[in-house]
Amino acid sequence: MWRPVPRRAVLLALALDTLGEPPAWAHPVVWMGSSLKAARSRWRAGTPAGQLAEGAAGWGLGVAVSAGVGGLASHLPWPVQGVLLKPLLARRALFAAVQEVHDALAAGNLPEARRVLSWHLVSRDTATLDASGVAGAAIASLAENISDSVVAPLLAARVGGLPLAAAYRFTNTADAMWGYRTPELEWPGKVAAHADDVLNLGPARLTAGCALLAAGGRGWRVWARDRRATPSLNGGHPMSAFAGALGVRLEKRGVYVLNAAGRPPLPADLPRALALAHRTLLLAAGCVMLPGTWRTR
């Protein structure tokens, strides 16, 4: 039976996250990304069924290895578990990227803001986005990635220990690298994308609920109406909650509109979004560490 990561180890991981990321050579998520890239280079199947099988096998092997390593680590003392959990979180990196976008916009450097947004936060083309579009995309990415990059691994660690946290992080990384509806990735990335959807069902809704609580209930009508407006099964929950809480319209042209009656986002909304994100994470962390909620030590 997988043992949950102790609360004190989770607190240690969150504290260590304030110090930044470990070097690339020692970062397990970087290792995961490298293995996913290598697996993709070995795909040879020409039929959809063959591509689906290749992608499923690559994802399954990666999850098995990640969970296996996590299982071995779960028997180590709690401080070591905290150290090992930290790289599976990305709170500081996420917040720093959003702050960089704000700083560039505040300095009037739109090209730099677009570059940072594209490099750190979104996969969409940012070349035609104006300042409002860049700010909106950064807010949407912040909301979605709070769930994917922080709340989800924390919840996984408390439910299924380091094995589940590592398996989740591998799946989420696989979805980020393979989960696109392009001719090359439509079939190979399908299993990883669907697995990521399943694993994020709880975290996305917990994140949205905590965001609404952190905003004093403001935005719940927008969340109730727009949470299913995005192609993503889960992303619409935290994004619509943030859109409503901040009173802004979040839009990806031709894909979704959240809080259509809201005002266009401004660069000055990014510090407000970060403050809301901080409060959301405090509430979410409190929820996953409630005494008696999970088996604990």
Protein Blocks (a to p, Z undefined) as FASTA:
>chain_A
ZZdddfklmmmmmmmmmnopcdfklmmklmmmmmmmmmmmmpcbfbfklmmmmmmmmmmm
mmmmmmmmmmmmmmpcfklmmmmmmmmpcklmmmmmmmmmmmmmmnopaklmmmmmmmmm
mmbdfklpcfklmmmmmmmmmmmmmmmmmmmmmmmmmmnojmlmmmmmmmmmmmmmmmcc
bfklmmmmmmmmmmmmmmmmmmmmmmmmmmmmmnnopajlmmmmmmmmpfblklmmmmmm
mmmmnopacddehiacehklbccddfklmmmmmmmmmmmmmmmmmmmmgghkaccZZ
